[in-house]
Amino acid sequence: MLVAGLLPLFLMGAAFTIPALSLVVKSPRFYRVYATAVSLVGLAMALAVFLETRERGVVAYRFGGFRPPLGIVYTVDALGATLGLLSAFVLTMSVVYSTWMVRSRGEYLYYTLMLSLGAGSLGCLYTGDVFNLFVMLEVLSLSAYALVSFYRDNPRAVEASIRYAFVGMVATSLYLLASFVLYGSYGTLNMADIALKARNPAAWTPYSGWVFGDVVLSSAIAIALSAWTFTFKAAVFPNHFWLPDANPEAPTPVSALFVAVIDLIGAYGVIRFLYTLFGEGSAVGVLRHDILLVLHVLGALSALVGAMLLVVQTDVKKFIAYSTISHMGLAFMAATTGTESGVSAATLQLISNSLSEALLFYAAGVAIVAVGRSVEGVGFLRRSKVASAAFVVGLLNLFGVVPVFVGFWSKLFMFMAFLEVGYLASAVVLMASTGISGVGYVKLINYLARSTPGPREDPRLRSTLVPVLVVALTTLALVALGIAVVAVPEVGRAIREVGASAMDYASYVKAVIGW
């Protein structure tokens, strides 16, 4: 499908056109309008890709028309299309929000990095090539490092960016090493080709031929190396340490993007590798179950650690960061059950968490501009009924106790997925982390009900129409999805099909190389 191949290139091209335009256009307003228009077009293209996969199943686009595995192929199934639409939506909301919040002489660089970050994320979700995934991870990561330190006058931001970049380079280097191992063993970097040969080592494909050496050992090494990278990107314990430092120091719209455009790539990578490439019946054999179990335990630890640490936070952005760590841990737990229902539940959890955490950042951003990052400052939101109501909606959705919100259904589906495979301890972890984090959410609602000192002088507070609009649209998406999960049968089927598509390697292979 042409649109799937063009979308990351469109965003990348639009991003790197900005520095050239800056030589002749100096007005910040131009770049705000430009970035908003580009992100809206990108959202429309992501929606087109999503609808195409709903109609045709797995879709593929061959760059340059080269037959795989010679050329790079973008291969999009229900999983990639769903998360791609989510990323494009949050990217659009963050760009629009930035037109109100970000005021800097380097705004043109800010929007360059924002759009390239979106391009990297969608490239990761759409690519069907192991090495191209590394390239897109680098595009994503380099943009993120720079955005964390966008406020260069803030020493904490620069320090957080350096730590994040240093460890991030190690993480992506490990993934690069994993791709070398896969190429040396399978003779290809095409995901569909690898998925075929991992289940049928005797298979021969044009140009890449047969497998070489001990594919069990090489596959296990590649999975272990890439799993370290994916847990880092997802901020899952023990690789969660960067998020509470980097996320709060970045501009608030970028903090929202960390959740929906960066963190979910880690969970997506685990699902793609351990289901599509090395699923049941693959060369990894029993080692796959052990790897899933290790990641499941790390997800459980992340859920508990994140929940316990968010309760004691006094910085609202760090509070949301630890909430993200906890909920990403739950998504990892569901994604590593080895079942279709688990993958579907994990995807719904990623959607719920991304929209909720982004909504909290958007709403809290108004209070941060007015009175600072202290949790007591959220009381300022009482001056806006829309912002205060949206903040409560985001917290209640994360709590997962109100059936009208998608967070309730994501946790219910995860609970059922754990019971399906007999993981009773995991169900207990789900309830325990929900209860612990609920204490923090209630505490934040209590602060919201209190009055705050007068706001500081800031010209952005003269009109909050833009952030309120973004908050309202994000809240609408969150609530509408929660209602649609049970009221619209098509939505329920779409969620179930995500898990099925991730495990249906045969359709993935057929769409790319025709087997």
C-alpha positions, -999 to 999 in steps of 0.1 A, spaced: 0 0 0 15 33 -12 2 54 17 19 32 43 52 36 26 48 73 21 36 84 55 70 82 74 88 97 44 62 125 42 67 134 79 105 131 76 106 152 44 83 178 60 104 179 91 137 186 73 122 211 50 117 234 80 154 242 85 157 252 49 125 274 52 140 290 83 166 307 60 139 328 45 109 327 68 115 340 104 79 341 117 72 315 144 35 316 135 44 301 101 60 271 116 31 265 140 6 265 111 30 244 90 35 217 116 -2 216 125 -11 211 88 16 184 83 5 165 114 -32 166 103 -23 153 69 -2 126 86 -32 117 108 -54 114 77 -29 91 61 -26 69 92 -64 66 92 -63 55 56 -37 28 64 -59 17 93 -90 14 72 -71 -4 44 -59 -31 69 -94 -34 82 -106 -42 46 -77 -62 32 -58 -76 62 -20 -73 59 -9 -48 34 27 -43 20 46 -17 1 78 -25 -17 102 5 -19 115 9 -55 95 -22 -66 123 -45 -55 113 -80 -47 119 -89 -11 142 -96 5 163 -74 -18 145 -42 -10 128 -27 21 92 -36 25 67 -19 48 43 -45 61 13 -33 81 -11 -56 99 -39 -47 124 -14 -43 152 9 -18 134 -21 1 119 -39 5 152 -8 17 171 1 39 141 -32 56 142 -28 62 179 7 77 174 -5 100 147 -34 112 168 -12 120 198 14 136 175 -13 159 161 -27 168 195 9 175 208 17 197 178 -15 217 182 -8 220 220 27 232 213 14 262 193 1 275 226 28 264 250 62 266 233 77 300 229 113 301 218 136 315 192 143 280 181 107 270 174 115 259 139 140 234 153 114 222 179 88 214 151 116 198 130 123 174 159 86 168 167 78 158 131 109 136 128 100 119 161 66 111 146 82 98 114 105 75 134 76 61 154 54 53 124 85 39 106 90 15 135 54 4 134 51 0 97 84 -14 86 88 -51 77 126 -50 79 147 -57 109 175 -33 100 151 -6 89 135 -9 124 169 0 138 171 31 115 137 42 126 146 37 162 176 59 157 155 86 141 130 83 170 158 83 196 179 112 183 148 134 181 138 124 216 173 132 231 173 167 215 137 174 226 145 165 263 172 192 263 152 217 242 152 242 271 190 245 270 191 270 298 178 244 322 208 223 336 185 195 347 172 191 312 207 189 297 218 164 323 187 143 318 192 143 280 228 133 283 219 103 306 191 93 284 212 96 252 241 76 267 221 47 278 198 49 248 228 46 224 239 14 242 203 1 239 200 7 202 236 -7 196 225 -39 212 195 -41 188 219 -34 159 240 -63 171 209 -85 172 202 -76 136 237 -87 126 232 -120 143 199 -125 125 214 -117 91 243 -140 97 220 -169 105 190 -163 82 207 -145 53 180 -119 53 167 -89 73 132 -92 60 108 -100 89 85 -122 68 115 -141 54 128 -146 90 93 -156 102 91 -183 75 125 -198 81 122 -197 119 94 -221 116 107 -241 86 145 -240 85 145 -261 53 126 -233 35 144 -216 6 137 -182 -7 151 -163 -37 183 -142 -30 185 -152 7 186 -189 2 186 -212 33 195 -207 69 231 -210 82 245 -226 114 226 -231 146 194 -210 142 182 -219 177 212 -203 194 214 -173 170 177 -166 174 178 -168 212 208 -144 213 191 -120 189 159 -120 210 178 -115 242 197 -85 228 166 -69 213 145 -75 244 170 -53 264 164 -26 238 126 -30 239 123 -29 277 144 3 277 122 20 251 91 9 271 106 20 304 100 -14 320 119 -23 352 149 -24 355 153 -2 324 127 24 336 152 48 353 155 72 324 118 81 321 113 100 355 143 122 347 138 128 309 100 131 308 96 159 334 124 180 319 110 179 283 84 204 271 49 192 282 37 183 247 68 162 243 62 145 276 28 134 262 46 121 231 70 100 252 40 79 263 22 74 230 50 76 204 81 63 222 71 40 251 47 19 231 74 10 205 90 -12 232 58 -32 237 52 -34 200 88 -47 194 83 -75 219 50 -85 203 64 -84 168 95 -104 176 79 -130 199 48 -136 179 52 -127 143 89 -136 139 95 -162 166 60 -174 175 48 -208 185 65 -236 166 95 -215 157 132 -225 160 134 -209 194 113 -237 208 110 -239 246 134 -210 250 105 -187 238 84 -197 268 113 -189 291 119 -155 275 82 -147 277 82 -156 314 112 -134 322 96 -104 304 63 -112 322 80 -110 356 98 -78 346 64 -64 336 49 -73 370 78 -57 389 74 -26 368 37 -24 375 43 -26 413 74 -4 415 58 23 393 26 22 414 45 25 447 67 53 436 39 74 420 22 77 454 50 96 470 57 121 441 54 158 446 61 167 410 31 163 388 51 153 357 71 127 377 38 114 390 25 109 355 59 93 345 57 67 373 21 60 363 33 53 328 59 29 341 33 10 361 8 8 332 35 -2 307 44 -30 330 8 -42 329 8 -41 291 40 -61 291 24 -87 314 -5 -91 290 16 -91 259 38 -120 273 10 -144 281 15 -162 248 -22 -159 237 -42 -139 213 -64 -125 240 -33 -114 259 -19 -95 229 -53 -79 223 -56 -69 259 -21 -54 258 -29 -34 228 -61 -20 244 -40 -12 275 -15 7 254 -43 27 238 -59 34 272 -26 44 288 -14 66 259 -46 86 257 -49 89 295 -13 99 302 -13 124 273 -46 139 286 -31 143 320 -1 161 306 -23 183 284 -45 193 313 -17 197 339 3 218 314 -20 247 320 -14 245 357 24 241 352 25 273 332 5 291 359 19 279 392 47 253 385 51 215 386 40 208 422 11 184 426 -6 210 448 -7 233 417 -33 212 399 -59 231 419 -54 259 394 -74 237 369 -106 245 389 -107 277 369 -115 257 338 -144 232 340 -132 214 309 -96 210 320 -105 200 356 -131 175 343 -107 161 318 -80 157 345 -104 136 366 -115 116 336 -78 107 328 -72 97 364 -103 76 367 -95 59 334 -61 49 347 -77 37 379 -99 14 357 -130 12 379 -155 31 358 -171 8 330 -177 38 307 -140 43 303 -117 22 281 -93 17 311 -119 -5 328 -121 -28 298 -84 -30 292 -79 -41 328 -108 -65 326 -94 -81 294 -60 -84 310 -75 -100 341 -93 -125 319 -61 -132 298 -42 -140 330 -69 -164 342 -70 -180 308 -34 -192 311 -36 -198 349 -15 -168 360 -33 -162 392 -3 -143 407 -4 -120 377 -41 -112 384 -32 -104 420 -4 -81 407 -29 -63 385 -53 -57 414 -25 -47 438 -9 -22 414 -44 -8 406 -51 -4 443 -18 12 451 -18 36 422 -54 44 430 -42 60 463 -21 84 443 -49 92 418 -73 100 447 -46 122 463 -43 141 430 -81 145 428 -80 159 464 -54 184 453 -76 194 424 -103 203 449 -81 227 468 -75 264 460 -40 275 448 -21 308 450 -26 333 422 -9 324 389 24 339 378 24 365 350 25 347 317 11 359 284 0 324 275 -26 325 303 -45 353 286 -61 327 263 -62 290 270 -85 281 241 -60 259 223 -50 237 253 -87 234 263 -96 223 227 -68 197 228 -79 185 262 -115 182 250 -107 163 218 -85 138 237 -112 133 264 -137 127 237 -115 101 220 -110 84 254 -146 83 264 -159 74 229 -136 45 227 -146 32 261 -183 33 251 -176 18 216 -157 -12 231 -191 -26 244 -216 -7 223 -202 -12 188 -195 -48 178 -171 -37 150 -148 -21 176 -148 -53 197 -139 -74 167 -112 -50 157 -96 -53 191 -97 -91 190 -83 -92 155 -52 -73 167 -41 -103 187 -50 -127 159 -30 -107 133 1 -106 155 1 -144 157 -9 -150 121 26 -152 107 13 -170 76 -7 -140 63 22 -118 71 46 -140 51 21 -143 22 16 -106 19 54 -100 15 69 -130 -3 39 -149 -15 43 -182 5 
